Amino acid sequence: MSLVAKLFLLSLLGATTLFAGEPPKVLIVGGGSSHDFNKWFNQADVATLSEGGKATVTYTDKVDTVLGALKDIDVLYLSANQPLAHVELRKGIFDFADSGKGLLLVHPALWYNWGDWPEYNKVLAGGGSKGHDKLGEFEVSVDDAKHPIMKDVPATFKIIDELYYFTRDEKGGTPIEVLATGKSPLSGKTFPVVFVVKHPKTRIVGITLGHDGRAHESAAYKTILKNALEWVAQK
């Protein structure tokens, strides 16, 4: 069939594009302590990111299955704070990033979880958190409204969550570009809550929000998460 014939057929079917790309395949890796991973990072975030068929999303908390799955996915979404001790898995995650495939690092994954794996925080996260305000309401302000990840996100919004004291790694860490900050009602200090890690080979987004349902069910959180996935999935 000629190109003209294909275009005509697609127009009759109501198709909008001739070469529609496949939805990105996403693996969410969770599991560990202090969070209901199954309810929020599995059930809630899988539903949010799968909405409208815009992505194919699966979840696991079984870290021994992750390495084998990396070859079949486009985006790795890390939310785990459980041990990721296997050398092969750690290398596989770095190889995944170096191949140009995107990463989302959300809430627990932006802690200093792995003292024997400092390269994770230095290279992939650009820093990390060692403390946070107690769970409560704080205000988030968008710093760069023009960035695609901030599309349709309110200029300011309030959320009930843990405000992570995320700190850049200033000693050789990958630079970050802050897109939104949260202000502590206790100290008045501000901290990055949405940022891009300026990795030289791939797209990485850090989102420190996401302790429980008051974040995961927030319209602003959902918008940020969906925008972030769309952005990191781009080649």
N, C-alpha and C positions, 0 to 999 in steps of 0.2 A: 504493500500500500504506500502511495506517495505521501510526502509530508503534507501537501495541500489536502489530500483526502483525509489524513489523520486529523488535521485541524478542523475540517468540516464536521467529521464524526464527533469529535470532542465538543464542538459547539452545540451540536444537537443534544448531547448528553448533559450539557450545562457545566462542563469542566472548565476550570479557570486557567489551567496551565498544562502544558504538554508533558513536561518532565517533572512531575511532582516528586520531591525528595521523600525518602522514608522517614517516619518519625524517629527521633533519636532513641537509642536504647540506653536506659539508665539503670544502674545498680545502686541502691541505697544500702550501705553497710552500717548497722547499728549494734547495739548491745553493750552492756556494761552496768554501771551503777548510777543511782540518783535520778533516773529518768524512766518514764514508762515508754520505752522504745517502741514496743509493738503498737501501742495505741496512737502515738503521735508521729513518730518517724516512719512507721510502717503504714498503718491504716490511713491516717490523716494526710501525710505528705504524698503517699502514692496516689490517693484520690485527687489531690490538688494538681499534681504534675501530669496525671493521666487525662485530666479533663479535656473533653473534646477530641480525644485521640491524638493530642499533640506530642505525646511521648509514650513509649512502652517502658513501664517502670516495674522493677521487682525489688524485693527487700530480702536481706539475709542478716542474721546475727551469728552465722556459722563461719568464722573467719577462714577455716580450712577449705572453703569452697570458693573464696574470692579470687585467688590467683588464677584458677582455671577459667573463671568467668571473664577476666579482663579482656581477653581477645575478642569477645563477642559483644562488647558494649562500646558506647560512644562517650558516655559521661559517668564518672564515678562520684557518688555523693557519699561523703564520709560524715557520719555522726557518732561513731563509736567512741567510747572511752575504755573499752575492754582491752586486754593485752593484744598487741599485734607483733608478736615476738619472732615470727619466722623470718629468717633472713631472706628467703626466696620471695615471700610476700612483700616485704619492704622494698626489695629491688624491683619487683613487678610493678608496684605503685609508682616508683620513680620512672621506670621505663615507660609506663602508661602516659605519664605527663610529658616525658621527652618525645614521645611519638606524636604529640600535638592534640591528644584527646583531653577533653575538659574535666575539671574537678570543681565540685561544690563542697566546701568545708563548713559545716553548720554546727553551731552551739557546742556540744561536748567535744567535737573534733578540733576546737580552737583553744583548748586547754593545753597546758604542758603535761600531757598524760604519760609520755614515754621517755623517762630520763635516760635510757640507754639508746635512744634514737633521736638525738638532738637535730639531726639533719631534716627531720620532718618539719619541725617548727621553723627552723632557719630558712629552708629552701621553699617548701610548699605553702607554709602559712605566713611567712614573713614576720613571725612573732608568736605571741601566745598570751594566755591568761593564767594567773595564779591566785586570783581572788575575784569576788563579785559582791555587789550590794545584795542584801537579803531580798528575797522575792517580793516585788512590790511594783508600784506604778512609777514610770519615768517617761520623759518626753524624748522622742527621736526627731532630729532635724535633718533634712536632706541638704547635703553640702554641694552636690553636683546634679542639679535637676535635668541637665542636658544629656546625662549618660543614659543609654538605653535601659540599664537595670533599674533606673529610677522612674521610668515611664509610668504615668498614672498613679504614682505614689504621692500621698499628700505631703506638702512642704514640711509640715510638722504633724506628728500624731502621738498619742499616748498609748502605752502598752504596759500590761502587767507581766513582768518577766524578771529574769536575773540580768542585771547590767554587768557584763563581764568587764574586768579591768584589762582589756586587751592592750598590750604594749608592743610596739614595733621592736624587732631585733635590729638594733643600730650597729651591731658588730658583725657586719657581713651578711645580714639577712637580706632576702629578696625584698626590694622596696614595695610598698603598698600605696595604692591610690584610694583615699577615703571618700566614700560616696554618701555616707550618712553617719551621724554620731548620736550617742545617747548621753543625756546629762543626768548626773547623780543628784537626786534631791537631798542626799545626806551631805555630800562634800562640795557640790557645785562643779565638780570636775566633769569633763567630757571624755568619752572613749569611742573609738570606732565600733560601729555595729554592722555596717555593710562596707566592704572594700574589695578592690581588685588587687590580687597579688601579681606583680608584674614579672611573671616567669618568662624567660626568653623564648620558650618553645611552645607554650600552651596558654590557655585561658583558665584562670582560677579565681573563684569568688569566695570570700569569707563572709559568713552571716552569723553573728554571735547570738542572735535572737533564737528562741525556740525551746524554753524549758518545759512548758506544758501546753495544755489546750488553749489557754488564754493568749498564747502567741500563735500556735498553729491554726487556730480558728479565726485569727485576726485578718481582716481584709487586706491590710497593708502588708502583713507577712506573706500572705498568699501571692500577692502581686509581685513582691520582691523575689520570692522563690521562683515563680514562673518566668519572670524576666531574666533572672540569673541563669536558669537552665537554658533558655533560648540563646543567651549570649555566649555561654561557655560551649554550647554545642556547635557553634559556627566553626568552620574550618579556616 
